[in-house]
Amino acid sequence: MKEIPFLCWIRSQSVFDPFAVPVGPGDDMALVRPVTDDLLVTTDQLLDGVHIVLADHGPQAAGRKAMARGLSDVAAMAAEPVAAVATLALPPGFARADAEAVYLGLRAAAEPFDCPLVGGDVGSWGGPLAITVTVFARPGLREPILRSGAKVGDAVCVTGALGGAWRTTRHLTFTPRVAEALALADAFDVHAMIDLSDGLSVDLAHLAEASGLAAELLADALPIHADAKGLEDPLAAALGDGEDYELLFTLSPDQADRLLAIQPLVVPVTRIGTIVEAAAGLTLIGADGRRQPLEPTGWEHQT
Amino acid sequence: MKEIPFLCWIRSQSVFDPFAVPVGPGDDMALVRPVTDDLLVTTDQLLDGVHIVLADHGPQAAGRKAMARGLSDVAAMAAEPVAAVATLALPPGFARADAEAVYLGLRAAAEPFDCPLVGGDVGSWGGPLAITVTVFARPGLREPILRSGAKVGDAVCVTGALGGAWRTTRHLTFTPRVAEALALADAFDVHAMIDLSDGLSVDLAHLAEASGLAAELLADALPIHADAKGLEDPLAAALGDGEDYELLFTLSPDQADRLLAIQPLVVPVTRIGTIVEAAAGLTLIGADGRRQPLEPTGWEHQT
């Protein structure tokens, strides 16, 4: 595939607000304004054979997922997307139509969030498909919500339901919880937040560790997704499958009670546990009250 | 290689000014301030087998070049680097020490430009080494210099000397012309600028096309690099080898005369041609005065 005509095609597809994006694709750098003094940034790669199987899922789903993963990080900070850039490393013999499909997937995921794709880089090589997406964001009305702000006694909550995402197309078609995170942060004093990409047990460990604390989860309280209900061990799927791209967050029990009573989001919020002192360790409390250590079982720990 | 311990090691290596980088690696996004309302951004990939040969050049050189390429784009806009993020896709069996070398190469290239590496993503996969670097920048004292600002009659100038970079280690060890570009833009009314990555003939075509114009080059005037002087056709090398990462820019003949008389940069500036109307086409004028069409011969046109 020739790169220059493809880049020209991308430019022909790119329509920007000239105030917000004075310089789009085609120069040495893109220019975006106004950004404000606080710039949030995340960069993530989508690798064929790791995060997607190109032969099964197709190029448009690959582009879509690559962008949605970045936007899920924006949600995790309760921030507003500003713009994105992307790079594509295309395998040998990659068709022009497939490259266009990747681009259209990227754009389809970004458009609902007013997040223009302002630049990028395309190269052909001998390796598999790799897509890297970098998303910039600005804080919402509140300061960005970090992983490190949890307090002892906080309620641990999640949006949506967990488990089995990789077994269906949900890991490709999920909606990043950008709007939900902004709504939460506006109306509630959320102490800490992370998006669930690696798996609940791993991501909760990240949040707890960043806060210098631990947590206990109630197995019975976990919202199991329908995708996981037919499996041998739905609880293990909810804890370890990952790819849910829901929000995991903590707030005071009073705030949590109010949130759970109102249920202001388009997706249900469930309280699944409590933040505790670090010395107590991560703990899973079974339906019978039995306590056991909660081991991280997300896929990142399998390598 | 286990990713989590490597990420922990990176965090242990990261020391930031807490005002400029309140949130570095380890959360869902990094937070950088203050950026100003104008955000410039570039993203580029360095692919094993295309931009580097890992087995020959080694991991530290790969990291260094990946970052330096991004900073060369910052130079091309006469902008000031703010921060960078990077992703690494690591091939099977990639050693921890090699991953550390990539990181140290990235950082070594960024440090002289006060450009902190504030975040990233690391993944192992079945493909070759791929590095993507995204650099953010803010305008210097002047507006960013685009490719599209050239005017008929402008002098076409370059920094340094061209050709043969790939035949030596220069394509790995070059210094991005960030300081030189800022100095030029501060003191002279530069109309258009681009960095020479693909090759003079290709990059001049980009600049001319973006400006809706053409150019003529004087073959005799081209500064041939010592790396190219032993080759069969040093002129062709200077026109088509690429990877020089020098600046190509245009300004009025009066401004150019003053610049060439003063030579204010650490690297020589040479006038190599003139911007002309688009209808004239890109032209190379030989030592004998013979005019011939200047064909783009950079490597991007070989695919």
Interface residues (C-beta under 8 A of the other chain):
Chain A: K2 E3 I4 V23 G26 D27 D28 M29 A30 L31 V32 R33 P34 V35 T36 D37 D38 L39 L40 V41 T42 T43 D44 Q45 L47 D48 G49 V50 H51 D73 V74 A76 M77 A79 V82 A83 V85 A86 T87 A89 V118 G119 G120 D121 G123 S124 W125 G126 G127 P128 A130 T132 T134 F136 A137 P144 L146 R147 S148 M193 I194 D195 A210 E300 H301 T303
Chain B: K2 E3 I4 V23 G26 D27 D28 M29 A30 L31 V32 R33 P34 V35 T36 D37 D38 L39 L40 V41 T42 T43 D44 Q45 L47 D48 G49 V50 H51 D73 V74 A76 M77 A79 V82 A83 V85 A86 T87 A89 V118 G119 G120 D121 G123 S124 W125 G126 G127 P128 A130 T132 T134 F136 A137 P144 L146 R147 S148 M193 I194 D195 A210 E300 H301 T303
